């Protein structure tokens, strides 16, 4: 309910208690035991922000925030009448439904590369060595200009790097088969828990969560049962919004306000490295025009550094029986600026359903004194939204066709398949080249052998020719000698004949 451009959160007797929109980027806390009215406080603030044209993002753990899409009923009117709320009206609010598991809302996805190796390592329970290998995988994918959109891409990249571990170890660092095998096994477990539904394309665009006055509700009835995934999602959402939005300083009203229910899960299931990022984002995100409300049972569930950043406090009743619970009660009471009209500690014990101790920031940014407040009723319904009504809102959403179908982009999986195909083709060409080289070498050897045989044959031919010349010359010599012998014999015979003839004369 809006009055004087402020959100009327409730009344302390006849005094109206307001939330100043200009101070809501200083963050807030809604705390209290189960069943004390935290959800009503959350709805009243979300409704007021919607009426001011501020977009909100709500984590719906129990499924009861969907009733913001329904007009309220007599129950709210009766409470408004008892509280003497002038100008109170029943109405419904513009709502967009999202669901990571695609059951009660539009798909809510992001890509592997947008999640980053730190968040993925956390949700996959990776060791320090395995996280180091995952960091190398992200770096190699970046250097190869490959998009990591979904788990299929990540698995393909891991397998490719495993096949080429020797090649990449020299350049990027040690990559062991054991580490890659462990990462792949943990991805399989993650997929069996349906965590892969959160990872893919088209990824959610932050601009689509910033439509003026729209209440974005993420159904987390199933996600809540997976604490690590829930923690991963919330940290990713905060850091992604912080990185996306520009600096804007203080505004008359925030651009976006986030409500995180069961906030203790964020701090229980996150390692220090991620908590450090979360603390930094919470401290700095207000300069981006974003406010955050953490909803939990006990303020001590919140990290102390984060709790110190929460300026608006709405504290419903706390139950204190054990020693630790009593300490927590005293701790919650001590966080408020005292009101001289009542004892804060005793008030926390006696608060009824729909009542809370409220402290906000004044115009000068200083905390107001705590007020014992009857919380306003919501203008929307208390009744849960029926499935057919929810589905009608989902189907009529402007984002239905944008997000409903998962898109298989030309990402790392396809790129690696091309790389593998090219490498296989290159191996085939190299094998063919080696084969041709061997055949060429074989032919060269055969050519040398043939040349040797030809030379040997020619040498034998020359030898035979020489032998023929020698035999021919020998025949000529023998023939000449014979002729000489015959001539000599003839001449000798003639001489003897003349001699004998002369003797007988």
Secondary structure, 3 states (H helix, E strand, C coil): CEECCEEEEEEECCEEEEECHHHHHHCEEEECCCCCCHHHHHHHHHHHHHHCCCEEEEEECCCCHHHHHCECCHHHHHHHHHCCCCCCCCCCCCEEEECCCCCCCECCCECHHHHHHHHHHHHCCCCHHHHHHHHHHHHHHHHCCCCCCCHHHHHHHHHHHHHCHHHHHHHHCCCCHHHHHHHHHHHHHHHHCCHHHHECCCCCCHHHHCCCCCEEEEECCCHHHCHHHHHHHHHHHHHHHHHHCCCCCCCCCCCEEEEECCCHHHHHCCCHHHHHHHHHHHHHHHHHCEEEEEEECCHHHCCHHHHCCCCEEEECCCCCCCHHHHHHHHHHHHCCCCCCCCCHHHHHHHCCCCEEEEECECCCCCECCCEEEEECCCCECCCCCCHHHHHHHHHCCCCHHHHCCCCCCCCHHHHHHHHHHHHHHHHHHHHHHHHHHHHHHHHHHHHHHHHHHHHHHHHHHHHHHHHHHHHHHHHHHHHHHHHHHHHHHHHHHHHHHHHHHHHCC
